[in-house]
Each structure stands twice: as structure tokens, then as C-alpha cells.
């Protein structure tokens, strides 16, 4: 099941990022970065404020923050405790607390099932930059 999700994620990225349809390159697997990450979420306090990409933050929409990944980067998150997964787009910068790798919007955290805990160890997968 996890392999199917990763393959679907890769196909979605290829279709989204290219202007034409093409076969999946043979070296595609070497371009996938997968890491276990500590992830938090943010919501009401920042709702309606401007994000680093210029858009207004809406806690009820799916989005993520990362310190360095480019805006628009699609990241597949999988909650290692409950198996839920979700593709999220980087739209903001953060988190600014030591030891945390990503901040997700309230909506993303809710879909992944870690609102009450506040933090979760997730698996993050995304395409490496060329």
C-alpha cells in the first residue's frame, strides 16, 4: 500500500510539474527523498495573516511550512502511528522551534490525525531538486 501511494505521488508530481506527458524516467527512485520528520501544526493564531509566499494563511486549507524547501514543492506525509497520508504543498516558512522539521496547517494535521497530540513523527517524501 505504501509503495502504491509513493508511485501515485510521483505520477502526480510528474503530471503537475511538466507541460507534457512523458514516461517515468528510470532514475526516478534516486530522486526521491524520504525522511522521518517531527511535525507540528499551526492554526487560529496565524489565521488570516500573510504567509511567506504572499498568500493569506487559512487554517482550514491544506498547507505546510518548511525552512528551506521551495514554495510549491509537493510533499507526501504519512503518519507512522495511524497510516494516514496526505500530499501537502509548501506555502510558508517555519517552524521556528528547534527540533521540528515541518509545520502543517490545522486542516492538514486534522486529516493526518495528530491535532490533539500537537506533534507527530511523520514520513515525508518529496522529489529532490535538479
C-alpha positions as CSV (number, residue, x, y, z in Angstrom):
1,X,0.0,0.0,0.0
2,X,2.8,2.4,0.9
3,X,4.5,1.7,-2.5
4,X,1.3,2.4,-4.3
5,X,1.0,5.8,-2.5
6,X,4.5,6.8,-3.4
7,X,4.1,5.8,-7.1
8,X,0.8,7.8,-7.3
9,X,2.6,10.7,-5.6
10,X,5.4,10.6,-8.2
11,X,3.0,10.4,-11.1
12,X,1.1,13.4,-9.7
13,X,4.3,15.4,-9.4
14,X,5.4,14.5,-12.9
15,X,2.0,15.5,-14.4
16,X,1.8,18.7,-12.3
17,X,5.4,19.8,-12.9
18,X,5.6,19.1,-16.6
19,X,3.8,20.7,-19.5
20,X,3.6,17.4,-21.4
21,X,3.0,13.7,-20.6
22,X,6.1,11.5,-20.6
23,X,7.2,8.1,-19.4
24,X,8.5,7.8,-15.9
25,X,12.3,8.1,-16.0
26,X,14.3,5.0,-15.0
27,X,16.3,7.0,-12.4
28,X,13.2,8.4,-10.7
29,X,13.8,6.4,-7.5
30,X,17.1,8.1,-7.0
31,X,15.4,11.5,-7.0
32,X,13.0,10.7,-4.1
33,X,14.0,12.0,-0.6
34,X,12.3,10.2,2.2
35,X,12.9,11.1,5.9
36,X,11.2,10.6,9.3
37,X,10.4,14.1,10.5
38,X,9.0,15.8,13.6
39,X,6.0,17.8,12.6
40,X,3.8,20.3,14.4
41,X,0.7,22.3,13.3
42,X,-0.4,25.9,13.5
43,X,-3.8,27.4,13.2
44,X,-6.0,30.1,14.9
45,X,-3.2,32.4,16.0
46,X,-2.0,32.8,12.4
47,X,-5.3,32.5,10.6
48,X,-5.7,35.4,8.1
49,X,-2.1,36.5,8.3
50,X,0.2,36.8,5.3
51,X,2.4,33.7,4.7
52,X,5.9,33.9,3.4
53,X,4.7,33.2,-0.2
54,X,2.4,36.2,0.0
55,X,-0.9,34.4,0.3
56,X,-3.2,34.7,3.4
57,X,-3.0,31.7,5.7
58,X,-6.2,29.8,6.1
59,X,-6.1,27.2,8.8
60,X,-8.9,25.3,7.1
61,X,-6.9,24.7,3.9
62,X,-4.1,22.2,3.4
63,X,-0.7,23.8,3.5
64,X,2.8,23.4,5.1
65,X,5.8,25.4,6.2
66,X,9.4,24.4,5.9
67,X,12.6,26.4,6.4
68,X,14.2,25.7,3.0
69,X,12.1,23.7,0.6
70,X,10.8,25.9,-2.3
71,X,7.3,27.2,-2.3
72,X,5.1,25.0,-4.4
73,X,7.0,21.8,-3.5
74,X,4.7,18.9,-3.0
75,X,5.4,16.7,0.0
76,X,3.8,13.3,0.8
77,X,3.3,13.0,4.5
78,X,2.4,9.6,6.2
79,X,1.6,9.4,9.9
80,X,3.6,6.5,11.2
81,X,1.2,5.8,14.0
82,X,-2.1,5.6,12.1
83,X,-1.1,5.1,8.4
84,X,-2.9,8.2,7.2
85,X,-1.3,10.0,4.3
86,X,-1.7,13.4,2.5
87,X,0.0,15.4,-0.2
88,X,0.7,18.9,1.0
89,X,2.2,22.0,-0.8
90,X,4.9,24.2,0.9
91,X,3.5,27.7,1.2
92,X,5.2,29.2,4.2
93,X,8.4,29.3,6.2
94,X,8.9,27.6,9.6
95,X,8.8,26.0,12.0
96,X,10.9,28.2,14.2
97,X,11.1,25.8,17.2
98,X,14.3,23.7,17.5
99,X,13.8,20.0,16.6
100,X,10.8,20.5,14.4
101,X,11.1,19.9,10.6
102,X,7.7,21.0,9.3
103,X,4.6,22.9,10.4
104,X,1.3,21.9,8.9
105,X,-2.0,23.8,8.8
106,X,-4.7,22.8,11.2
107,X,-6.6,21.1,8.3
108,X,-3.6,19.0,7.2
109,X,-2.9,18.0,10.8
110,X,-6.5,17.0,11.3
111,X,-6.5,14.8,8.2
112,X,-3.3,13.2,9.4
113,X,-4.8,12.7,12.8
114,X,-2.5,14.5,15.2
115,X,-4.4,17.6,16.3
116,X,-4.7,16.5,20.0
117,X,-1.1,15.5,20.3
118,X,0.2,18.6,18.7
119,X,3.4,16.9,17.4
120,X,3.8,13.7,15.3
121,X,6.6,11.7,13.8
122,X,5.7,11.5,10.1
123,X,7.4,10.1,7.0
124,X,8.0,12.9,4.4
125,X,8.7,12.1,0.8
126,X,9.4,14.6,-2.0
127,X,11.4,14.9,-5.2
128,X,14.9,16.2,-4.9
129,X,15.8,19.5,-6.7
130,X,17.6,19.1,-10.0
